[in-house]
């Protein structure tokens, strides 16, 4: 998922988790960023939304976004499957 963008280290890159205030790149509105009113539920809803509907316009992983846009059922899907298998193996080691 290019917007989820587990930047290959497991970090989740979504607006709701970004520092409060102005976005220096002008992409996110302040109200889309971290606010103290957020709960575990609102964060989980954001993660689920990101997984269900990736945002290829603002990817943390540009290469993944390109592959996802050009051929979501090709190399991108194969890489995701390999990543899932590797994660499963690591979880059970």
Phi and psi in degrees as GROMACS dihedral restraints (atoms count N, CA, C in turn):
[ dihedral_restraints ]
;  ai    aj    ak    al  type     phi  dphi    fc
    3     4     5     6     1   -69.4    20    10
    4     5     6     7     1   -25.3    20    10
    6     7     8     9     1   -91.9    20    10
    7     8     9    10     1   -29.8    20    10
    9    10    11    12     1   -57.0    20    10
   10    11    12    13     1   -51.3    20    10
   12    13    14    15     1    44.7    20    10
   13    14    15    16     1    71.9    20    10
   15    16    17    18     1   -61.7    20    10
   16    17    18    19     1    79.6    20    10
   18    19    20    21     1   -49.5    20    10
   19    20    21    22     1    45.3    20    10
   21    22    23    24     1    63.4    20    10
   22    23    24    25     1     3.3    20    10
   24    25    26    27     1  -122.9    20    10
   25    26    27    28     1     3.9    20    10
   27    28    29    30     1    97.1    20    10
   28    29    30    31     1    -5.7    20    10
   30    31    32    33     1   -71.4    20    10
   31    32    33    34     1   140.7    20    10
   33    34    35    36     1  -100.2    20    10
   34    35    36    37     1   127.7    20    10
   36    37    38    39     1  -110.7    20    10
   37    38    39    40     1    94.8    20    10
   39    40    41    42     1  -136.6    20    10
   40    41    42    43     1   151.4    20    10
   42    43    44    45     1   -54.7    20    10
   43    44    45    46     1   -42.9    20    10
   45    46    47    48     1   -59.4    20    10
   46    47    48    49     1   -20.6    20    10
   48    49    50    51     1   -98.2    20    10
   49    50    51    52     1    -3.2    20    10
   51    52    53    54     1   -78.6    20    10
   52    53    54    55     1   152.2    20    10
   54    55    56    57     1   -52.0    20    10
   55    56    57    58     1   145.2    20    10
   57    58    59    60     1   -64.7    20    10
   58    59    60    61     1   159.5    20    10
   60    61    62    63     1   108.0    20    10
   61    62    63    64     1  -164.4    20    10
   63    64    65    66     1   -74.9    20    10
   64    65    66    67     1   143.8    20    10
   66    67    68    69     1   -86.6    20    10
   67    68    69    70     1   120.8    20    10
   69    70    71    72     1   -63.5    20    10
   70    71    72    73     1   -18.1    20    10
   72    73    74    75     1   -95.2    20    10
   73    74    75    76     1    -8.5    20    10
   75    76    77    78     1    75.3    20    10
   76    77    78    79     1    15.2    20    10
   78    79    80    81     1   -86.9    20    10
   79    80    81    82     1   -39.8    20    10
   81    82    83    84     1  -104.4    20    10
   82    83    84    85     1   143.0    20    10
   84    85    86    87     1   -80.7    20    10
   85    86    87    88     1   150.0    20    10
   87    88    89    90     1   -54.4    20    10
   88    89    90    91     1   -36.1    20    10
   90    91    92    93     1   -72.7    20    10
   91    92    93    94     1   -11.7    20    10
   93    94    95    96     1   -87.2    20    10
   94    95    96    97     1   -12.1    20    10
   96    97    98    99     1   -93.8    20    10
   97    98    99   100     1  -178.0    20    10
   99   100   101   102     1   -56.7    20    10
  100   101   102   103     1   132.8    20    10
  102   103   104   105     1  -134.8    20    10
  103   104   105   106     1   148.4    20    10
  105   106   107   108     1   -66.1    20    10
  106   107   108   109     1   -11.1    20    10
  108   109   110   111     1   -79.3    20    10
  109   110   111   112     1   -11.4    20    10
  111   112   113   114     1   -67.1    20    10
  112   113   114   115     1   144.9    20    10
  114   115   116   117     1  -120.2    20    10
  115   116   117   118     1   174.0    20    10
  117   118   119   120     1   -56.9    20    10
  118   119   120   121     1   -39.7    20    10
  120   121   122   123     1   -61.7    20    10
  121   122   123   124     1   -46.4    20    10
  123   124   125   126     1   -66.6    20    10
  124   125   126   127     1   -34.5    20    10
  126   127   128   129     1   -68.9    20    10
  127   128   129   130     1   -43.7    20    10
  129   130   131   132     1   -63.7    20    10
  130   131   132   133     1   -38.7    20    10
  132   133   134   135     1   -61.7    20    10
  133   134   135   136     1   -39.8    20    10
  135   136   137   138     1   -63.6    20    10
  136   137   138   139     1   -42.5    20    10
  138   139   140   141     1   -64.8    20    10
  139   140   141   142     1   -44.9    20    10
  141   142   143   144     1   -62.0    20    10
  142   143   144   145     1   -43.1    20    10
  144   145   146   147     1   -61.2    20    10
  145   146   147   148     1   -41.3    20    10
  147   148   149   150     1   -63.3    20    10
  148   149   150   151     1   -41.1    20    10
  150   151   152   153     1   -69.0    20    10
  151   152   153   154     1   -37.5    20    10
  153   154   155   156     1   -75.2    20    10
  154   155   156   157     1   -30.8    20    10
  156   157   158   159     1  -141.9    20    10
  157   158   159   160     1    78.5    20    10
  159   160   161   162     1   -59.3    20    10
  160   161   162   163     1   146.8    20    10
  162   163   164   165     1  -103.4    20    10
  163   164   165   166     1    98.5    20    10
  165   166   167   168     1   -77.6    20    10
  166   167   168   169     1    -6.6    20    10
  168   169   170   171     1   -81.9    20    10
  169   170   171   172     1   -19.5    20    10
  171   172   173   174     1  -136.4    20    10
  172   173   174   175     1    61.9    20    10
  174   175   176   177     1   -81.2    20    10
  175   176   177   178     1   147.6    20    10
  177   178   179   180     1   -84.0    20    10
  178   179   180   181     1   -26.4    20    10
  180   181   182   183     1  -115.0    20    10
  181   182   183   184     1    94.2    20    10
  183   184   185   186     1   -62.1    20    10
  184   185   186   187     1   -40.1    20    10
  186   187   188   189     1   -63.6    20    10
  187   188   189   190     1   -43.0    20    10
  189   190   191   192     1   -63.8    20    10
  190   191   192   193     1   -40.6    20    10
  192   193   194   195     1   -61.8    20    10
  193   194   195   196     1   -42.2    20    10
  195   196   197   198     1   -63.0    20    10
  196   197   198   199     1   -47.3    20    10
  198   199   200   201     1   -63.2    20    10
  199   200   201   202     1   -41.4    20    10
  201   202   203   204     1   -63.1    20    10
  202   203   204   205     1   -42.8    20    10
  204   205   206   207     1   -68.9    20    10
  205   206   207   208     1   -41.8    20    10
  207   208   209   210     1   -78.7    20    10
  208   209   210   211     1   -34.8    20    10
  210   211   212   213     1  -159.0    20    10
  211   212   213   214     1    72.4    20    10
  213   214   215   216     1   -60.6    20    10
  214   215   216   217     1   -23.6    20    10
  216   217   218   219     1  -100.0    20    10
  217   218   219   220     1     5.1    20    10
  219   220   221   222     1  -101.0    20    10
  220   221   222   223     1  -120.4    20    10
  222   223   224   225     1   -60.4    20    10
  223   224   225   226     1   -37.2    20    10
  225   226   227   228     1   -58.2    20    10
  226   227   228   229     1   -47.8    20    10
  228   229   230   231     1   -63.8    20    10
  229   230   231   232     1   -39.0    20    10
  231   232   233   234     1   -64.9    20    10
  232   233   234   235     1   -41.2    20    10
  234   235   236   237     1   -64.7    20    10
  235   236   237   238     1   -40.8    20    10
  237   238   239   240     1   -62.0    20    10
  238   239   240   241     1   -44.0    20    10
  240   241   242   243     1   -61.5    20    10
  241   242   243   244     1   -42.2    20    10
  243   244   245   246     1   -63.1    20    10
  244   245   246   247     1   -41.4    20    10
  246   247   248   249     1   -64.2    20    10
  247   248   249   250     1   -41.4    20    10
  249   250   251   252     1   -63.9    20    10
  250   251   252   253     1   -45.6    20    10
  252   253   254   255     1   -60.3    20    10
  253   254   255   256     1   -43.9    20    10
  255   256   257   258     1   -62.3    20    10
  256   257   258   259     1   -42.4    20    10
  258   259   260   261     1   -62.8    20    10
  259   260   261   262     1   -40.5    20    10
  261   262   263   264     1   -63.7    20    10
  262   263   264   265     1   -43.1    20    10
  264   265   266   267     1   -61.9    20    10
  265   266   267   268     1   -43.6    20    10
  267   268   269   270     1   -65.4    20    10
  268   269   270   271     1   -34.8    20    10
  270   271   272   273     1   -68.0    20    10
  271   272   273   274     1   -28.6    20    10
  273   274   275   276     1  -103.9    20    10
  274   275   276   277     1     7.6    20    10
